[in-house]
């Protein structure tokens, strides 16, 4: 699963892209509402717990951006005030939580059958999947329905065992990455329109093949995972980093390392990540930039010293 321990200060990352992410989320909430953010009745307490955690954590971690109040928290930058104690709340609790941070959010809760189900979420900037398609699914079905490579054979047992024992004070992180051939942070329209029934959605087979390199974007997710102590729900935070390939390829070692990683994908991963639709243009460009860096004096012997995920 690629999990590693997380320092508590690193739970939520806020950076100079916050205004852009916040604007994207506000637009998505206005346009799509409950399609992107909702809370099952049995998950309400867990969603409120998440709001309480945010109102405690964020003002301490980022005091120049957030201010704690008797009823919740203010966002100093956006002039928003969040009241988390009034009932009814002004909006769905997960939608409110989604406005507070740059991350997408999902909470899984255990049912009597021992499986964890997606019962609360704010999925506004996921790019390739919709909350409505995964809503109230168990963890295993979420992954098998998305054709995650190797899940059934290699990952399912370990992931289920991990979920059952993950403690509140033992948060973890994992990262992944994808290539996207359009510049839409919220929904990758190159694989088809966002609206429509699940069976009518497109996929990589609908994308235009080998678009110009200017249309290639690097998309990486930083996912944190921890248990909420009161409700017992397991909260995922999903922070997306989204940059043009032409931008990240200027960084030392990146083009060579990324080209090597893409070439190393097995057939199932390559299909899942749509490599056939962009590999010719992308790998040619990355190889060119790698050669340019070597010609300009890049010291390959120092690569391991400077290696940092995902670049």
ABEGO torsion letter per residue (X at the ends): XGBBBBBAAAABBBBAAAAAAAAAAAAAAAAAEAAABBBBAAAAAAAAAAAAAAAAAAAAABAAABBBBAAEBBBAAAGBBBBAABOBBABBAAAAAAAABABBBBBBBBBAAGBBBBABBBBAAAGABBAAAABGBBAAAAAAAAGBBGAAAAAAAAAAAAAAABBAABBBBBBBBBBBABABAABBAAAEBABEBAAABBBAAABBBGBBAAABBBBBBBBBBBBBAAAGBBBBBBBBBBBBAAAAAABBGAAAAAAAAAAABBAAAAAAAGAAAAAAAAAAAAAAAAAAAAAAGBBAAAAAAABBOAX
